[in-house]
Amino acid sequence: MIFLSRIEEILLLAIWKLGDNAYGISIREQVEKDTGRSWQSGAIYAPLNRLLKNEYVRTKKSKKPSEMGGRPRIYYRLTQTGLEKLAAIQKVHNAMWSDVPELEKELG
């Protein structure tokens, strides 16, 4: 099994959660919400391009420019391969964490 980088995994999850509304800014906002930290806009595009190159996502350009004008939005969507990769990663995570006690309790 080929593993993804952590940011690639986070991006795939964000795209899956956003469904038809997954474009650059909304993806970054979802990642910030999920991770609890601020992300530079440019920080997501290199991993998004890797996901696109590996055919885990596909893109679709909107037919009209964004509300603010300028270029049309580029929307991202998981491919079947991307969904399968995400499901495999979830399975690995579940197996790895299955017999670990609640760590918050250990912090006391």
Protein Blocks (a to p, Z undefined) as FASTA:
>chain_A
ZZddfklmmmmmmmmmnmmmlcfklmmmmmmmmnopacdfklmmmmmmmmmmnopaccdd
dfbdcfkgpjddddddddfklmmmmmmmmmmmmmmmmmgccfklmnZZ
